[in-house]
Structures are given as structure tokens and as C-alpha cells.
Amino acid sequence: MPSGELKVGQLVFSRAGRDKGRPFLIWKLAGPRKVYLVDGDLRRVDKPKLKNVAHLQVVNRIATNIRERLYKGETIIDAEVRQAIAQLLGTDGA
């Protein structure tokens, strides 16, 4: 999968490793085949997980508020990441 399809703030699921099946947001692109992921729980914003894109199931949903704030250089806390993932998954209780 070309990294051109991947975007900061995009929802992905891990397909391999200990975190298999967990939802994450793409925090940062790290070259053509790697991305940094956060979920606000196991992978917090201060310690994102570096993962090969081949091990990801990409979902066509993006947390635009997180993405825009990252590009502006604003601070984002783990609770906001968790809330954004819940909204993208439709499990935010709304």
C-alpha cells in the first residue's frame, strides 16, 4: 500500500503483533513504509508506536479535528485521541 493513501489522523487497525485488532490513529508518517500510531491508551501521544504499513488495515475515516490541530502544532492529549477513535468507530455513546 503506497503511503500516499495514508493520512495523519486516519483510523487504522493493527493486523499483526501484540496489538492485533486494535484501532489506532496515524500520528505521523515516517517514510514510505512506516507510520507512528497512537490510541491514547497503550500507545500514548508521548510514545507513539512505529509500525510497518503492511501490518495495518486502513479505514477510510479521518479524525479531521486531530489532523488539523497536529498540523497547527497544537497539543493533543490522550483523552482526545481516545474520543476521536470512539467517534470514528461510532462507539462514543451518541
N, C-alpha and C positions, 0 to 999 in steps of 0.2 A: 504494500500500500504506500503510495507516494506521500511524503509529508505535506505536500501542497493541499491535500484534503483535510489535514488536521489543523485545528484552530485552538488557540488559547481559550479556555473556558468551556471547551467541548466535553460532553459526557462520554465516557468510555467504560467498558467493563474489562477486567483482567481475565485473560483466557488461560493463564499459566502461572504457576508459582503458588506460594502460600496464600496469596490474596485472590486466588481464582474465584471468579463470580462477583467480586466486589465492585461497586461503582466508584469511579474517580472522576475528577475534573482535570483536564490538561492544564497544568500550571505554567509550563514554559516549554518551548521547543528547544531540543538540544541536539541539533544536527538532523541529517536526513532520516535516520532510523531510530532515534531515541527521543523520548519526551520525559518531562518531570510531571508526576501526578500527585494530587492531594485529595484527601477525603475528609479532612477536618477531624478525623478520629485516630486511626492508626497512622496515617500519614498526614502530619500537621503542616501548616504553611511554613513553619521554620525548618522543616526537614522533609522536603518532598522526595518521592521515590523516583529514581531513574529507571525507565523501563523501555524495552525494545518494542517498537510499534507492531512487530509481528505477533506479539503476545497480547494484543488488545483487540477487543471487539468495539468498533466505533459506532456510536449512536449519532444520528443526525439532529442532535439537540445541543444548544449552546446556552450557557448562563451568561447572557449579554451584559448584565449589570456587573458581574465579576470581571468579565473580559475588559469592559471599558475602564473600570477602576484600576485594573492592573496596568493597562496602557497609560493611564494618567499618573501612575506611580503611587497610588493611594494604598494605605494599609488595609489589608483584609484579614479578618480574624477567622479562626477555625469554625466558630458557630455560623458565620455567614456562608462558609463553604458547605457545611452540613445542610443548611437551609436551602441553598441553591440546588444541591443534589436532590434533596427531598422534593423540591418543586418540579425539577425535570423528570423525576420518576413518578410524580403525581401522588406522593405519599405525605404531603405536607398537611393533611387534615382539612384542606379547603374543599 
